[in-house]
Amino acid sequence: MKLTKLLPFALLGAVIATLCDANHVLTGTLSYPEPFFMGQAVFVFPGFFVAFTVMMLSYHYIAALFPKTFTKETSYSSGNTAAFAESLLFFMAIYLMSGFGNAYPTLLSAIFYGFFVLRWAFSYEKSFLLLFAIILGFNGMFVEGLMTKFDLVHYSNPEVFGVPFWLGGVYVHGAIALREGMRVFVYRS
């Protein structure tokens, strides 16, 4: 795998996540102690770029950790732009909805996790997707929770380790978008 194949996807992910994060600031879902631009801290865009790069590398190398346990041939094969666009738009809708609905964390959690189960049920290579989504959801919440502990960001309705429970739902939908993006950007022949 060439690292240069990851860079355009990491850049796209960082741009989209930064814009969606600005929605979180605008809606009062979260705040930064030292805002720089659009209410966001100076590290937001570079942080998302690094985060997406780490998530993509994790996705690529997770297959080596579980070589025979999960079927994953399709997940590591060339994909199509339509599936990527659909999964990316769904991810963006979930991310934006979390900003506008942040006053209703229980409802958001039910919607996000419920829709993930529905999407997962109709997906391919379910075991591999579920494993990756759980890893991404847990680690995403953990890292953002650490950021709250270091006073880098504050959520208005924290429920678990300084973050809302629905945040994991954003990450699990991100796992689907990341898989389709890897198939388009990285594994395309």
Residue pairs with C-beta under 8 A, 6 or more apart in sequence:
1 60
1 186
5 185
5 186
6 53
6 56
6 57
6 185
6 186
7 53
8 185
9 52
9 56
9 181
9 182
9 184
9 185
9 186
10 49
10 52
10 53
10 56
11 49
12 181
13 48
13 49
13 52
13 178
13 181
14 45
14 46
14 48
14 49
14 51
14 52
15 45
16 88
16 92
17 48
17 51
17 52
17 95
18 40
18 44
18 45
18 48
20 92
20 95
20 96
20 99
21 30
21 40
21 44
21 48
22 38
22 39
22 40
23 29
23 95
23 96
23 99
23 100
24 30
24 98
24 99
24 102
25 31
25 32
25 35
25 38
25 39
25 40
26 39
26 99
27 99
27 100
27 102
28 102
28 156
29 98
29 99
29 102
29 155
29 156
29 157
30 153
30 154
30 155
30 156
31 39
31 153
31 154
31 156
32 39
32 40
32 41
32 44
32 152
32 153
32 154
33 41
33 151
33 152
33 154
34 41
34 42
35 41
36 42
36 44
41 152
41 153
43 152
51 143
55 136
55 174
55 178
56 178
56 181
56 182
56 186
58 135
58 136
59 132
59 178
59 179
59 182
60 182
60 186
62 131
62 132
62 135
63 72
63 76
66 128
66 131
69 127
70 125
70 127
70 128
70 131
71 125
71 127
71 128
72 125
72 128
73 125
74 124
74 125
75 124
75 125
75 128
75 129
75 179
75 182
75 183
76 182
76 183
76 187
77 183
77 187
78 183
78 184
78 187
78 188
78 189
79 180
79 182
79 183
79 184
79 187
79 188
80 183
80 184
81 184
83 180
83 183
84 177
84 180
84 181
84 183
84 184
86 180
87 176
87 177
87 179
87 180
87 181
88 177
88 180
88 181
90 119
90 173
90 176
90 177
91 170
91 173
91 174
91 176
91 177
94 112
94 115
94 169
94 170
94 173
95 170
97 108
97 111
98 108
98 112
98 164
98 166
98 167
98 169
98 170
101 107
101 108
101 111
102 108
102 156
102 157
102 164
103 157
105 157
105 159
105 164
105 165
105 166
108 164
108 166
108 169
109 164
109 165
109 166
109 169
111 169
112 166
112 168
112 169
112 170
112 172
112 173
113 168
113 169
113 172
115 173
116 133
116 169
116 172
116 173
116 176
119 173
119 176
120 126
120 129
120 130
120 133
123 129
123 176
129 175
129 176
129 179
132 175
132 178
132 179
133 171
133 172
133 175
133 176
134 172
136 171
136 172
136 174
136 175
136 178
137 168
137 169
137 171
137 172
137 175
138 168
139 171
140 167
140 168
140 170
140 171
140 174
141 160
141 161
141 163
141 167
141 168
141 171
142 161
144 153
144 162
144 163
144 167
145 160
145 161
145 162
145 163
147 153
147 162
148 154
148 155
148 158
148 161
148 162
148 163
149 162
155 162
155 163
155 164
155 167
157 164
158 164
159 165
